[in-house]
């Protein structure tokens, strides 16, 4: 049996902007993508702590070190600059893989830099 489990999350990122005139997605600083093992184009769930909304979109890479976490296209309607987000990915695992299972959790500061 395969189980869908939390793969990784970026915890409490600050939304740096919203850009309605884009096809869609969420732009995320390349350093955060790498730290959370999220690839450009990968499916992500975005939870907005401020308004309770949850949306499903895909990640696109923003410049490394920029601190960018920006909702684009229709998703831009689901938040305001300064909102706190949790960005989540999931993966499927076989039962025998779960004995060593551990999700990657990346905590960030107010500038969206990885906390050590």
VOBA-1610 file (N, C-alpha, C; in pm, whole numbers, padded with zeros to 5 digits, always signed):
BEGIN
Unk+00084-00118+00000Unk+00000+00000+00000Unk+00089+00124+00000Unk+00055+00219-00084Unk+00125+00348-00087Unk+00048+00447-00002Unk+00122+00531+00066Unk+00060+00637+00147Unk+00111+00772+00100Unk+00022+00869+00097Unk+00060+01006+00065Unk+00094+01076+00196Unk+00218+01124+00205Unk+00270+01182+00328Unk+00327+01322+00300Unk+00335+01402+00403Unk+00403+01531+00394Unk+00547+01506+00351Unk+00591+01571+00244Unk+00730+01559+00199Unk+00814+01672+00256Unk+00762+01795+00241Unk+00836+01910+00289Unk+00742+02029+00308Unk+00790+02123+00390Unk+00713+02246+00403Unk+00805+02362+00437Unk+00764+02477+00389Unk+00826+02604+00427Unk+00729+02666+00525Unk+00773+02679+00650Unk+00684+02715+00760Unk+00690+02863+00792Unk+00575+02929+00779Unk+00555+03068+00817Unk+00638+03167+00735Unk+00632+03149+00603Unk+00695+03244+00511Unk+00608+03370+00505Unk+00671+03481+00482Unk+00600+03609+00468Unk+00575+03636+00320Unk+00450+03660+00284Unk+00414+03691+00146Unk+00471+03829+00111Unk+00556+03833+00009Unk+00623+03958-00027Unk+00549+04036-00135Unk+00452+03974-00199Unk+00377+04046-00301Unk+00277+03957-00371Unk+00193+04023-00452Unk+00092+03955-00532Unk+00094+04018-00671Unk+00098+03935-00774Unk+00106+03983-00911Unk-00005+03918-00992Unk-00116+03988-01006Unk-00234+03935-01072Unk-00212+03907-01220Unk-00134+03989-01288Unk-00116+03978-01433Unk-00009+03874-01468Unk-00030+03752-01424Unk+00060+03641-01453Unk-00025+03517-01471Unk+00026+03416-01537Unk-00052+03296-01565Unk-00094+03220-01441Unk-00016+03228-01336Unk-00051+03158-01213Unk+00069+03096-01147Unk+00061+03066-01021Unk+00162+02997-00944Unk+00208+03079-00824Unk+00313+03030-00760Unk+00375+03100-00650Unk+00525+03106-00677Unk+00581+03225-00677Unk+00725+03244-00692Unk+00789+03231-00555Unk+00894+03148-00547Unk+00962+03122-00419Unk+01112+03134-00441Unk+01178+03205-00351Unk+01323+03220-00353Unk+01389+03084-00377Unk+01482+03079-00472Unk+01550+02954-00507Unk+01618+02889-00387Unk+01669+02969-00294Unk+01732+02912-00175Unk+01631+02835-00090Unk+01507+02888-00081Unk+01403+02819-00005Unk+01360+02691-00076Unk+01348+02698-00208Unk+01311+02578-00284Unk+01414+02467-00259Unk+01540+02502-00266Unk+01645+02402-00245Unk+01641+02347-00103Unk+01626+02434-00005Unk+01623+02391+00136Unk+01506+02297+00163Unk+01394+02320+00095Unk+01273+02239+00118Unk+01259+02125+00017Unk+01357+02108-00071Unk+01351+02003-00172Unk+01224+02015-00258Unk+01199+02137-00306Unk+01086+02164-00395Unk+01144+02204-00531Unk+01097+02141-00637Unk+01143+02172-00771Unk+01052+02273-00838Unk+01106+02357-00927Unk+01019+02444-01007Unk+00918+02357-01082Unk+00794+02398-01079Unk+00687+02323-01143Unk+00620+02221-01053Unk+00677+02199-00935Unk+00620+02099-00844Unk+00490+02150-00782Unk+00396+02059-00766Unk+00268+02089-00701Unk+00292+02130-00556Unk+00232+02240-00515Unk+00240+02285-00376Unk+00101+02325-00326Unk+00081+02305-00198Unk-00037+02356-00130Unk+00009+02478-00052Unk-00066+02586-00063Unk-00031+02710+00004Unk-00141+02742+00104Unk-00105+02747+00231Unk-00199+02777+00339Unk-00172+02918+00388Unk-00274+03001+00386Unk-00260+03138+00432Unk-00308+03145+00577Unk-00216+03169+00667Unk-00247+03174+00810Unk-00340+03290+00841Unk-00327+03402+00769Unk-00406+03521+00798Unk-00553+03508+00763Unk-00584+03440+00652Unk-00725+03435+00611Unk-00782+03293+00606Unk-00700+03193+00635Unk-00748+03055+00638Unk-00763+02988+00503Unk-00729+03057+00396Unk-00743+02998+00263Unk-00634+02896+00235Unk-00667+02800+00152Unk-00573+02698+00109Unk-00588+02686-00041Unk-00478+02695-00113Unk-00484+02683-00258Unk-00378+02584-00305Unk-00403+02530-00422Unk-00312+02435-00484Unk-00261+02500-00612Unk-00130+02504-00628Unk-00068+02563-00746Unk+00066+02496-00768Unk+00155+02561-00839Unk+00288+02505-00862Unk+00393+02610-00831Unk+00512+02563-00796Unk+00621+02653-00759Unk+00697+02700-00883Unk+00737+02826-00882Unk+00832+02876-00980Unk+00947+02941-00903Unk+01063+02936-00963Unk+01184+02982-00897Unk+01200+03132-00907Unk+01217+03197-00792Unk+01252+03339-00786Unk+01402+03347-00759Unk+01463+03461-00783Unk+01608+03473-00764Unk+01652+03432-00623Unk+01764+03359-00617Unk+01822+03316-00489Unk+01860+03439-00406Unk+01830+03431-00277Unk+01865+03539-00186Unk+01770+03657-00187Unk+01667+03651-00272Unk+01573+03764-00284Unk+01471+03767-00171Unk+01445+03652-00109Unk+01340+03644-00008Unk+01200+03644-00067Unk+01190+03634-00198Unk+01061+03641-00266Unk+00973+03521-00235Unk+00849+03552-00195Unk+00740+03455-00186Unk+00619+03533-00237Unk+00581+03510-00364Unk+00481+03595-00428Unk+00374+03512-00497Unk+00250+03544-00469Unk+00137+03479-00535Unk+00114+03546-00670Unk+00096+03463-00774Unk+00081+03513-00910Unk-00051+03468-00970Unk-00100+03545-01067Unk-00222+03510-01138Unk-00341+03506-01044Unk-00438+03418-01069Unk-00556+03411-00984Unk-00525+03389-00836Unk-00415+03320-00807Unk-00376+03298-00668Unk-00347+03429-00595Unk-00314+03534-00670Unk-00285+03664-00609Unk-00405+03719-00532Unk-00524+03670-00564Unk-00645+03715-00493Unk-00658+03652-00354Unk-00573+03552-00324Unk-00584+03477-00199Unk-00493+03528-00087Unk-00432+03644-00106Unk-00347+03695+00000Unk-00310+03841-00021Unk-00249+03896+00082Unk-00198+04033+00079Unk-00054+04032+00127Unk+00023+04124+00074Unk+00162+04137+00117Unk+00166+04141+00270Unk+00256+04064+00328Unk+00269+04057+00473Unk+00198+03938+00535Unk+00109+03873+00461Unk+00042+03753+00514Unk+00145+03644+00542Unk+00114+03558+00636Unk+00201+03446+00671Unk+00149+03320+00602Unk+00240+03249+00533Unk+00204+03131+00456Unk+00278+03008+00504Unk+00215+02893+00485Unk+00280+02764+00500Unk+00269+02698+00363Unk+00384+02659+00306Unk+00390+02602+00172Unk+00427+02455+00187Unk+00341+02366+00135Unk+00352+02223+00163Unk+00362+02142+00033Unk+00445+02038+00036Unk+00446+01937-00070Unk+00421+01800-00008Unk+00369+01711-00088Unk+00342+01574-00046Unk+00410+01479-00143Unk+00432+01356-00100Unk+00485+01251-00187Unk+00423+01118-00145Unk+00427+01023-00237Unk+00377+00888-00207Unk+00494+00800-00166Unk+00470+00721-00063Unk+00573+00631-00010Unk+00516+00491+00004Unk+00602+00393-00020Unk+00566+00254+00009Unk+00578+00233+00159Unk+00504+00136+00212Unk+00504+00110+00356Unk+00644+00086+00410Unk+00728+00017+00334Unk+00864-00012+00384Unk+00954+00110+00385Unk+00917+00217+00317Unk+00995+00341+00319Unk+00965+00426+00443Unk+00856+00396+00510Unk+00811+00482+00620Unk+00887+00461+00750Unk+00964+00354+00763Unk+01039+00334+00886Unk+01146+00442+00903Unk+01194+00498+00794Unk+01293+00607+00798Unk+01235+00741+00753Unk+01104+00746+00742Unk+01037+00865+00692Unk+01056+00984+00786Unk+01086+01097+00727Unk+01090+01222+00802Unk+01068+01336+00704Unk+00969+01417+00729Unk+00941+01531+00643Unk+01049+01638+00662Unk+01075+01713+00556Unk+01169+01826+00561Unk+01090+01950+00600Unk+01124+02011+00713Unk+01057+02133+00759Unk+01158+02247+00759Unk+01128+02351+00682Unk+01216+02466+00670Unk+01146+02584+00738Unk+01206+02631+00846Unk+01153+02748+00917Unk+01228+02870+00868Unk+01155+02980+00852Unk+01215+03102+00798Unk+01190+03219+00892Unk+01274+03323+00876Unk+01256+03445+00953Unk+01163+03541+00877Unk+01148+03661+00925Unk+01056+03758+00865Unk+01100+03801+00724Unk+01226+03780+00688Unk+01276+03813+00555Unk+01283+03689+00465Unk+01220+03581+00508Unk+01217+03456+00433Unk+01356+03396+00414Unk+01437+03409+00512Unk+01568+03344+00514Unk+01561+03223+00605Unk+01626+03115+00568Unk+01621+02991+00645Unk+01681+03015+00783Unk+01603+02974+00886Unk+01654+02977+01023Unk+01738+02852+01043Unk+01847+02867+01109Unk+01934+02750+01138Unk+01885+02676+01259
//
